[in-house]
Amino acid sequence: MSVSREAGVAYPRLPLTEGPDDLFAFQQWLSEAIPMVGALGITQMDRQSDTLTWQLALQPSLNDKGTGFGGALTAQTTLQGWCWVTLWLREQGRVQDVVVAEASQRFHAPVTGDYRMVCSPHDSQGPITLADKLQERGKGRITLDQKLYCGNTLCLEATGSYAVLPEA
């Protein structure tokens, strides 16, 4: 599905599938839908229960000091949360738009090598609450936490609030 991207024109949605999502197909679609994704260094995605884990190469996100560039790392945390909600919606059989409403980050240590990012709900009841809101009002929000680890070192913690918009 190679479609030219143009400002103001939505990219075609990835069709819903029967059964669990193929994360490879999702990642391929994501790279086409959001051109910047190809430059983020995502080498692998894994989804287990309510946790989305990415493996990332540091090379594309290097800064002038030879460590992870904060802006790139921030973009990755925001995107990972968006992906978490999008994949969760697909699992529910829902096709709705997702936007980030709020995001914050706290840097603890420099990222000095390839790393992993883990995204999960801030509150274990978050997915249930979101499902209830979608059922009642057709829209809702969920807060997600992202943690970035280089080896065993926690380098970055982020939190984002993601809004699921009403169906068009």
C-alpha positions in Angstrom: 0.0 0.0 0.0 2.3 2.8 -1.2 0.3 6.0 -1.3 1.8 9.4 -1.7 1.4 11.6 1.4 0.0 15.1 1.1 -0.7 17.6 3.9 -4.4 17.7 4.9 -5.2 14.3 3.3 -5.8 11.4 5.6 -3.9 8.2 5.0 -6.1 5.1 4.3 -6.8 3.1 7.4 -5.3 -0.4 7.9 -8.3 -2.8 7.5 -9.4 -4.7 10.6 -8.4 -8.3 10.6 -9.8 -11.5 12.1 -7.8 -12.5 15.2 -4.7 -10.9 16.7 -3.1 -8.1 14.7 0.0 -8.8 12.8 2.5 -6.3 14.3 4.8 -6.5 11.3 1.9 -5.4 9.0 0.9 -2.7 11.4 4.5 -1.4 11.6 4.8 -1.4 7.8 1.5 0.5 7.5 2.6 2.9 10.3 5.8 3.7 8.3 3.7 4.6 5.3 1.0 6.5 7.2 3.5 8.5 9.3 6.7 9.0 7.1 8.8 10.0 10.2 8.4 6.4 11.6 10.9 5.0 9.1 13.6 7.2 10.7 12.9 6.4 14.3 14.9 3.1 14.5 12.1 0.8 15.6 13.5 -2.7 15.1 10.8 -4.8 16.7 7.3 -4.5 18.3 5.8 -6.9 20.7 2.4 -6.8 22.4 1.6 -8.9 25.4 -1.7 -8.3 27.3 -1.8 -4.6 28.1 1.9 -3.9 27.3 3.4 -2.7 24.1 7.2 -3.1 23.9 9.5 -1.7 21.2 13.1 -2.4 20.6 14.9 0.6 19.0 18.3 1.3 17.5 20.0 4.4 18.9 21.8 5.4 15.6 18.9 7.3 14.0 18.3 9.3 17.2 21.9 10.3 18.0 22.5 13.9 19.2 25.7 15.9 19.0 27.0 14.3 22.2 26.6 10.7 20.9 23.6 9.9 23.1 19.8 9.8 22.5 18.3 13.1 21.2 15.6 14.2 23.7 13.3 15.4 20.9 13.4 12.0 19.1 12.9 10.1 22.3 9.9 12.3 23.1 8.4 11.7 19.7 8.9 8.0 20.2 7.1 7.9 23.5 4.2 9.9 22.1 3.9 7.6 19.0 4.1 4.5 21.1 1.2 5.6 23.2 -0.8 6.4 20.0 0.1 2.9 18.7 -1.0 1.3 22.0 -4.5 2.9 21.7 -4.8 2.2 18.0 -3.9 -1.4 18.5 -6.3 -1.7 21.5 -9.1 -0.2 19.4 -8.4 -2.7 16.6 -8.6 -5.5 19.1 -12.0 -4.2 20.1 -13.2 -4.1 16.5 -13.4 -0.3 16.5 -12.1 2.0 13.8 -11.7 5.5 15.5 -9.2 8.2 15.4 -6.8 8.7 18.2 -5.0 11.9 19.2 -2.6 12.8 22.0 -4.2 15.3 24.4 -1.3 15.8 26.9 2.2 14.5 27.3 5.1 14.9 29.7 8.5 13.4 30.0 11.2 13.1 32.7 14.7 12.2 31.7 16.8 10.3 34.2 19.9 9.2 32.4 21.4 9.5 28.9 20.6 6.8 26.3 24.0 5.4 25.3 23.0 2.4 23.2 20.1 0.5 21.6 17.1 0.5 23.9 13.6 -0.7 24.6 10.5 1.2 25.4 7.5 -0.2 27.3 4.0 1.3 27.2 1.2 0.3 29.5 -1.9 1.9 31.1 -1.2 4.3 34.0 -4.2 2.7 35.8 -4.9 -1.0 35.5 -8.6 -0.2 35.1 -7.8 2.3 32.3 -8.8 0.0 29.4 -12.1 -1.0 31.2 -12.9 2.7 31.8 -12.1 3.5 28.2 -14.3 0.7 26.9 -17.2 1.9 29.1 -16.8 5.5 27.9 -16.7 4.4 24.2 -19.9 2.3 24.8 -21.7 5.2 26.6 -20.5 8.2 24.6 -18.6 7.0 21.6 -15.4 8.7 22.7 -13.1 8.6 25.7 -9.5 9.0 27.1 -6.9 6.8 28.5 -3.6 7.7 30.3 -0.6 5.6 29.4 2.9 5.4 30.8 6.1 4.8 28.7 9.4 3.8 30.1 12.6 3.7 28.2 15.4 1.4 29.3 19.0 1.2 28.0 20.1 -2.1 29.4 18.7 -2.2 32.9 18.9 1.6 33.3 15.7 3.6 33.3 16.5 6.6 31.2 13.2 8.2 30.5 9.6 8.1 31.9 6.7 9.6 30.0 3.0 9.9 30.5 0.4 10.7 27.9 -3.3 11.2 27.8 -4.8 9.9 24.5 -8.3 10.8 23.3 -10.4 8.5 21.1 -12.5 10.7 18.9 -16.1 9.9 18.0 -16.6 7.8 14.9 -17.0 10.0 11.8 
